[in-house]
Amino acid sequence: MEKLTILLVGSGGREHALAWKIAQSPLCGRLVAAPGNPGVEGVAELRAVKVTDADGLVALAQEIGADLVVVGPESALEVGLADKLADAGIPCFGGSQRAAQLETSKAFTKDFCQRHGLPTAAYGVFEDAASAGTFLDTLEAPFVIKADGLAAGKGVVIAPDREAADAAVVDMLGGRFGSAGARVVIEEFMHGEEASLFALSDGKTAVLFGAAQDHKRAYDGDEGPNTGGMGTYSPPPVLTDALVEQAWRELIVPTVEGMAAEGNPYVGVLYAGLMLTPTGPKLVEYNARFGDPECQVLMLRLESDIVPILLAAAKGELASAEPPKWRDEAAICVVLAAEGYPDAPETGGLIQGAEADYGHEAEIFHAGTTRDAEGNLVASGGRVLNVCALGATLHEARDVAYAALGTVSLEGGFYRSDIGWRAL
């Protein structure tokens, strides 16, 4: 196969990890990232096009003669980037605007689950506080309140009591998350451990693509507010082969088949957030892209070349593609976040030590970084760096990651010191 020109869309830690892995492929002739970040710049050309500028991204893909576009963030799918690339005849790894509703609308997904009999929590969808309150009367605390649309991983409240639940409903409907909170989804609370299962789909065929376990709360001991994720590890011991098989049979396959049957064939990553309940895995939510920071540990553990399988998914050829091969080692990712994250992260903090070479065992992916006028590396987002490592065991990987983290500094930054505690 001739070398390919690949356009990667996005600017976070997930995209840095994807760029790092794609750049290793013998098939990658030219890698362009839009808009990228200072870490991505080490392995790709950067172009200053926003992820929500679908027309600008299509024009860029045409300009560079892209053979494949790999979409990182869900926000690009929500504005129809994959649809416009399809119209231009450019293969895209990423879902159509309609298919991406599996992530961009929680109400869409819950209704889809109901239509197809997929195991998930009981729920209701509401646009006013009064009807939401009537539904809350039928549930027992704690309560799960979600903004319907995209809220950067922050639109979920686990309310410990009715007063907190009512306040969360009023807060979301009152505009805290803008149009994303115009509707709220209220769910029964599911008991169990959460884990993430990944599959790739070309609209007809799906293949498993690893698993991970995330840490959503900001502080040690699972305290503090929900975040986009403070760290993760793979593989998660709690997700046994039997549970993976059950989730595959009862969730992944029916979803790919159901989306196709409804005229919205799903292309890209299908990321199932699972609750491992006493009666088996149930769907918490779907994401229409690689998780962040789950993608980082998957890229570390992926032994095979990523480009052929991304291209096969984009072209509808997964059935004949080589299945992914995984390293036996465990991988871990620890997020270094800016002071004030997730509510009001401080930007501009000086970062030191992030660009050192930590050898083949540790990798630092840039999640929210930029350069100031003097060329110094500074924080530009809430989650700033992803410090990741491989190890023969999870314990070993954790030791390597935290040792690397000890040589990195961010003014006012913080991180959890207990990533991987469930498995360890």
Rosetta blueprint (number, residue, H / E / L):
1 M L
2 E L
3 K L
4 L E
5 T E
6 I E
7 L E
8 L E
9 V E
10 G E
11 S L
12 G L
13 G H
14 R H
15 E H
16 H H
17 A H
18 L H
19 A H
20 W H
21 K H
22 I H
23 A H
24 Q L
25 S L
26 P L
27 L L
28 C E
29 G E
30 R E
31 L E
32 V E
33 A E
34 A E
35 P E
36 G L
37 N L
38 P L
39 G L
40 V H
41 E H
42 G H
43 V L
44 A L
45 E E
46 L E
47 R L
48 A L
49 V L
50 K L
51 V L
52 T L
53 D L
54 A H
55 D H
56 G H
57 L H
58 V H
59 A H
60 L H
61 A H
62 Q H
63 E H
64 I H
65 G L
66 A L
67 D L
68 L E
69 V E
70 V E
71 V E
72 G L
73 P L
74 E H
75 S H
76 A H
77 L H
78 E H
79 V L
80 G L
81 L H
82 A H
83 D H
84 K H
85 L H
86 A H
87 D H
88 A L
89 G L
90 I L
91 P L
92 C E
93 F E
94 G L
95 G L
96 S L
97 Q L
98 R L
99 A L
100 A L
101 Q H
102 L H
103 E H
104 T H
105 S L
106 K H
107 A H
108 F H
109 T H
110 K H
111 D H
112 F H
113 C H
114 Q H
115 R H
116 H H
117 G L
118 L L
119 P L
120 T E
121 A L
122 A L
123 Y E
124 G E
125 V E
126 F E
127 E L
128 D L
129 A H
130 A H
131 S H
132 A H
133 G H
134 T H
135 F H
136 L H
137 D L
138 T L
139 L L
140 E L
141 A L
142 P L
143 F E
144 V E
145 I E
146 K E
147 A E
148 D L
149 G L
150 L L
151 A L
152 A L
153 G L
154 K L
155 G L
156 V E
157 V E
158 I E
159 A E
160 P L
161 D L
162 R H
163 E H
164 A H
165 A H
166 D H
167 A H
168 A H
169 V H
170 V H
171 D H
172 M H
173 L H
174 G L
175 G L
176 R L
177 F L
178 G H
179 S H
180 A H
181 G H
182 A L
183 R L
184 V E
185 V E
186 I E
187 E E
188 E E
189 F L
190 M L
191 H L
192 G L
193 E E
194 E E
195 A E
196 S E
197 L E
198 F E
199 A E
200 L E
201 S E
202 D E
203 G L
204 K L
205 T L
206 A E
207 V E
208 L E
209 F E
210 G E
211 A E
212 A E
213 Q E
214 D E
215 H L
216 K L
217 R E
218 A E
219 Y E
220 D H
221 G H
222 D H
223 E E
224 G E
225 P E
226 N E
227 T L
228 G L
229 G L
230 M L
231 G E
232 T E
233 Y E
234 S E
235 P L
236 P L
237 P L
238 V L
239 L L
240 T L
241 D H
242 A H
243 L H
244 V H
245 E H
246 Q H
247 A H
248 W H
249 R H
250 E H
251 L H
252 I H
253 V H
254 P H
255 T H
256 V H
257 E H
258 G H
259 M H
260 A H
261 A H
262 E L
263 G L
264 N L
265 P L
266 Y L
267 V E
268 G E
269 V E
270 L E
271 Y E
272 A E
273 G E
274 L E
275 M E
276 L E
277 T E
278 P L
279 T L
280 G E
281 P E
282 K E
283 L E
284 V E
285 E E
286 Y E
287 N E
288 A L
289 R L
290 F L
291 G L
292 D L
293 P L
294 E H
295 C H
296 Q H
297 V H
298 L H
299 M H
300 L H
301 R H
302 L E
303 E L
304 S L
305 D L
306 I H
307 V H
308 P H
309 I H
310 L H
311 L H
312 A H
313 A H
314 A H
315 K H
316 G L
317 E L
318 L H
319 A H
320 S H
321 A L
322 E L
323 P L
324 P L
325 K L
326 W E
327 R L
328 D L
329 E L
330 A E
331 A E
332 I E
333 C E
334 V E
335 V E
336 L E
337 A E
338 A L
339 E L
340 G L
341 Y L
342 P L
343 D L
344 A L
345 P L
346 E L
347 T L
348 G L
349 G L
350 L E
351 I E
352 Q E
353 G L
354 A L
355 E L
356 A L
357 D L
358 Y L
359 G L
360 H L
361 E L
362 A E
363 E E
364 I E
365 F E
366 H E
367 A L
368 G L
369 T E
370 T E
371 R E
372 D L
373 A L
374 E L
375 G L
376 N L
377 L E
378 V E
379 A E
380 S L
381 G L
382 G L
383 R E
384 V E
385 L E
386 N E
387 V E
388 C E
389 A E
390 L E
391 G E
392 A L
393 T L
394 L H
395 H H
396 E H
397 A H
398 R H
399 D H
400 V H
401 A H
402 Y H
403 A H
404 A H
405 L H
406 G L
407 T L
408 V L
409 S E
410 L E
411 E L
412 G L
413 G L
414 F E
415 Y L
416 R L
417 S L
418 D L
419 I L
420 G L
421 W L
422 R L
423 A L
424 L L
